[in-house]
């Protein structure tokens, strides 16, 4: 009888010990999730680009996915098809707010139009990191991007150098309201005006629009109107490729000095053939990666920087095979984006 009572008490003790252990683990998990540091919950991060068609944005997506895999967070990638569709990008932001994601990484295609939805996200307790292009206001955690003004400076100095610091040029603009390209254009314009007085602008206020086709049509018209042009600068991937096509079809590729921005397979081929004389390069993989990482750091209670410069380099026919430049011209994104 006594032995049976002892066994029964041992069994009751073990049951209570098991319950105590489960409660302790649960409390510890809740404290970790609430207090920063590693959490057992998977964060859901929305990454919203300006558009989804250009090669540049595929590299940004690859960087975001890489960060997501390394940090154990879930990445949602969605953006407008066209880089001038402000209303669609606003709708995407609002959709992710309603889905109550843990954070948003946003490349705003308009520095004013996206202020309100970003303010709404913060009001709902959803932190936002801005990448690629500036946003007015202060309702975001951090800005991760290229020094776009410096990119324009680099482009101006390269074009002036290969033109012998004199001649007639086009500055082909991209899109009104696009802060990143506006800074590039301003850096180019300021540098040419201050440092190279013998270089004359034939065109400096014409916008190519968001597609290769619209850039092609603009450049074709300008070449017809100003056959005396000797140099061209275009501030992004689509405007560079559209202008390149116009030069190729006019039989002027390689004859007119040409500096562009960003990279794609066709632009790399043109650089190799000296139809392009320079490409100013960003690091979109790094940008996408750091956009996600900064957000996760914040969610885990770690300190973050308000502004992060992801760097800018110049590719030329002479240096394009070096390891540093080749990695930016042709980043390996095959493990992340098909």
C-alpha positions in Angstrom: 0.0 0.0 0.0 2.8 2.4 1.0 4.8 1.6 -2.1 1.8 2.3 -4.3 1.3 5.7 -2.7 5.0 6.5 -3.4 4.7 5.6 -7.0 1.5 7.6 -7.4 3.2 10.7 -5.8 6.2 10.3 -8.2 3.8 10.2 -11.2 2.0 13.3 -10.0 5.4 15.1 -9.5 6.5 14.2 -13.0 3.3 15.5 -14.5 3.6 18.9 -12.7 7.3 19.1 -13.7 6.4 18.6 -17.3 3.7 21.3 -17.2 6.0 23.7 -15.4 8.7 23.2 -18.2 6.2 23.9 -21.0 5.0 27.1 -19.3 8.6 28.2 -18.8 9.5 27.7 -22.4 6.3 29.5 -23.6 7.0 32.5 -21.4 10.6 32.7 -22.6 9.5 32.6 -26.2 7.0 35.4 -25.7 9.6 37.5 -23.9 12.0 37.0 -26.8 9.5 37.9 -29.5 8.5 41.1 -27.6 11.9 42.3 -26.6 14.1 42.2 -29.7 16.9 39.8 -30.5 16.2 36.5 -32.2 12.5 35.6 -32.5 10.8 32.3 -33.2 8.2 34.2 -35.4 9.0 34.7 -39.1 8.9 38.3 -40.1 6.9 39.2 -43.2 8.6 41.9 -45.3 7.1 43.6 -48.4 9.6 44.8 -51.0 8.1 47.2 -53.5 10.2 48.4 -56.5 9.4 51.2 -58.9 8.7 48.6 -61.6 9.3 45.0 -62.5 10.5 44.9 -66.1 14.0 46.3 -66.1 17.1 44.1 -65.3 18.0 46.5 -62.5 15.0 45.6 -60.5 15.7 41.9 -60.9 19.0 42.5 -59.2 17.3 44.4 -56.4 14.9 41.5 -56.0 17.8 39.0 -55.8 19.4 41.0 -53.0 16.2 41.1 -51.1 15.6 37.4 -51.5 19.3 36.7 -50.4 18.7 38.7 -47.2 15.4 37.0 -46.6 17.0 33.5 -46.8 20.0 34.5 -44.6 17.9 36.2 -42.0 15.0 33.7 -42.0 12.3 36.2 -43.0 9.5 35.9 -45.7 9.9 38.3 -48.6 6.9 39.5 -50.7 7.9 41.1 -54.0 5.4 43.3 -55.8 5.4 46.5 -57.8 3.8 48.3 -60.7 4.7 47.1 -64.3 5.4 50.6 -65.5 7.6 53.1 -63.6 5.2 56.0 -64.1 2.2 54.2 -62.6 2.0 56.1 -59.3 -1.5 55.0 -58.5 -0.6 51.4 -58.8 2.4 51.7 -56.6 0.3 53.5 -54.0 -2.3 50.7 -54.2 0.4 48.1 -53.6 1.7 49.9 -50.5 -1.9 50.2 -49.2 -2.5 46.5 -49.8 0.5 45.5 -47.8 -0.6 47.8 -45.0 -4.0 46.1 -44.9 -2.3 42.7 -44.8 -0.3 43.9 -41.7 3.1 43.0 -42.9 5.9 43.5 -40.3 7.7 46.1 -42.5 8.0 47.6 -46.0 11.0 48.2 -48.2 10.0 50.8 -50.8 11.6 52.3 -53.9 9.3 55.3 -54.5 8.7 56.2 -58.1 7.6 59.7 -57.1 9.2 61.6 -54.2 5.9 63.3 -53.3 3.1 60.9 -54.3 4.3 58.2 -52.0 4.6 60.4 -48.9 1.0 59.8 -47.8 1.0 56.0 -48.0 4.3 55.9 -46.1 2.8 58.1 -43.4 -0.2 55.7 -43.3 2.1 52.7 -42.8 3.9 54.3 -39.9 0.5 55.3 -38.3 -0.4 51.6 -38.5 2.9 50.7 -36.8 4.6 49.3 -39.9 8.2 50.6 -40.3 9.4 51.6 -43.8 12.9 51.6 -45.3 13.3 53.7 -48.5 15.7 52.4 -51.2 17.0 53.6 -54.6 15.2 57.0 -54.8 14.6 59.8 -52.3 11.2 60.4 -50.6 10.2 63.7 -49.1 9.2 63.8 -45.4 10.8 62.0 -42.5 8.4 59.2 -41.8 10.8 56.4 -42.7 13.6 54.6 -40.9 16.5 54.7 -43.3 17.4 55.6 -46.9 19.6 53.0 -48.7 20.7 54.2 -52.1 23.4 55.3 -54.6 24.8 58.8 -54.3 22.9 59.7 -57.5 24.2 63.2 -57.7 27.8 61.8 -57.6 26.8 59.4 -60.4 25.9 62.4 -62.6 29.2 64.0 -61.8 31.1 60.9 -62.8 29.1 60.7 -66.0 29.9 64.3 -66.9 33.6 64.0 -66.3 33.8 60.8 -68.4 31.9 62.3 -71.3 33.9 65.5 -71.2 37.2 63.5 -71.1 36.4 61.4 -74.2 35.2 64.5 -76.1 38.3 66.5 -75.4 36.4 68.9 -73.1 34.6 70.6 -75.9 31.6 69.9 -78.2 27.8 69.8 -78.4 25.8 67.3 -76.3 22.3 66.1 -75.3 21.3 65.6 -71.7 18.4 63.1 -72.0 16.2 63.2 -68.9 14.1 60.3 -67.6 10.9 61.2 -65.8 9.6 64.2 -63.7 9.2 63.3 -60.1 11.8 60.5 -60.2 14.2 61.7 -57.5 17.1 59.3 -58.3 17.4 60.3 -61.9 16.7 63.9 -61.2 19.8 64.0 -58.9 21.8 62.2 -61.6 20.7 64.8 -64.2 21.5 67.7 -61.9 24.9 66.3 -61.0 25.7 66.0 -64.7 24.3 69.4 -65.6 26.1 71.2 -62.7 29.5 69.6 -63.5 29.4 70.3 -67.2 28.3 73.9 -66.6 31.0 74.6 -63.9 34.0 72.5 -65.2 33.6 72.4 -69.0 32.6 75.8 -70.4 33.4 74.7 -74.0 30.8 72.0 -73.9 27.4 73.2 -75.2 24.0 71.7 -74.4 21.8 71.3 -77.5 19.1 69.7 -75.3 18.8 69.5 -71.6 15.1 69.5 -70.8 13.6 66.6 -72.8 12.2 63.6 -71.0 12.6 60.1 -72.4 9.8 58.5 -70.3 9.7 55.1 -68.7 10.1 52.7 -71.7 12.9 51.8 -74.1 10.5 52.7 -77.0 9.8 56.2 -75.8 13.5 56.8 -75.2 14.2 55.5 -78.7 11.6 57.8 -80.3 12.9 60.9 -78.4 16.5 60.2 -79.4 15.6 59.5 -83.0 13.8 62.9 -83.2 16.6 64.7 -81.5 19.2 63.2 -83.9 17.1 64.4 -86.8 16.8 67.9 -85.4 20.4 68.3 -84.2 22.7 66.3 -86.5 25.7 68.3 -85.1 25.5 66.5 -81.7 28.8 64.9 -80.5 27.9 63.5 -77.1 24.9 62.1 -75.2 24.2 61.2 -71.5 21.2 59.1 -70.5 20.4 58.6 -66.8 19.0 55.0 -66.4 18.8 51.6 -68.1 15.7 52.2 -70.3 16.8 55.6 -71.5 20.3 54.4 -72.2 19.1 51.4 -74.3 16.5 53.4 -76.2 19.2 56.0 -77.1 21.6 53.2 -78.1 19.0 51.7 -80.4 18.4 55.1 -82.1 22.2 55.6 -82.6 22.6 52.1 -84.0 19.8 52.5 -86.5 21.1 55.8 -87.6 24.6 54.3 -88.1 26.0 56.7 -85.4 26.8 54.2 -82.6 30.4 54.6 -81.6 30.8 57.8 -83.6 28.8 59.9 -81.1 30.3 59.7 -77.6 27.8 58.1 -75.3 27.7 57.6 -71.5 24.7 55.8 -69.9 23.6 54.5 -66.5 23.0 50.9 -65.2 23.6 47.6 -66.9 22.0 44.9 -69.0 23.3 42.2 -71.4 22.7 44.5 -74.5 24.4 47.5 -72.8 27.4 45.3 -71.8 27.7 44.2 -75.5 27.6 47.8 -76.6 30.3 48.8 -74.1 32.5 45.9 -75.4 32.0 47.1 -79.0 32.7 50.8 -78.0 29.2 51.9 -79.0 29.0 53.0 -75.4 31.9 54.8 -73.9 30.9 54.6 -70.2 28.2 53.1 -67.9 27.8 54.5 -64.4 27.0 51.5 -62.2 25.1 51.1 -59.0 25.0 48.0 -56.8 21.3 47.0 -56.9 21.9 43.6 -55.2 23.5 45.3 -52.2 20.7 47.8 -52.2 18.0 45.2 -52.0 19.9 43.2 -49.4 20.6 46.1 -47.1 17.0 47.4 -47.4 15.8 44.1 -45.9 18.6 43.8 -43.4 18.2 47.3 -42.0 14.4 46.7 -41.5 15.1 43.4 -39.7 17.7 45.0 -37.5 15.2 47.6 -36.5 12.5 45.0 -35.7 15.1 43.1 -33.5 15.9 46.3 -31.6 19.3 46.9 -33.1 20.7 50.4 -34.0 20.4 51.5 -37.6 21.8 54.3 -39.7 19.6 56.9 -41.3 21.5 57.1 -44.6 23.5 54.3 -46.3 25.4 54.9 -49.5 25.7 51.7 -51.6 28.4 53.1 -53.9 28.8 54.1 -57.5 31.4 53.1 -60.1 32.2 53.8 -63.8 32.6 51.0 -66.3 34.5 51.7 -69.5 35.6 49.5 -72.4 39.1 49.6 -70.8 38.1 48.4 -67.3 35.0 46.3 -67.9 36.9 43.0 -67.4 38.3 43.8 -64.0 36.8 41.7 -61.2 35.2 44.7 -59.4 33.5 46.1 -62.4 32.5 42.8 -63.9 30.7 41.9 -60.6 28.6 45.1 -61.0 28.0 44.7 -64.7 27.0 41.1 -64.4 25.9 40.2 -60.9 25.2 36.5 -60.4 21.5 36.5 -59.4 20.6 33.1 -60.8 20.3 31.5 -57.4 17.6 34.0 -56.5 15.8 35.2 -59.6 15.0 33.3 -62.8 
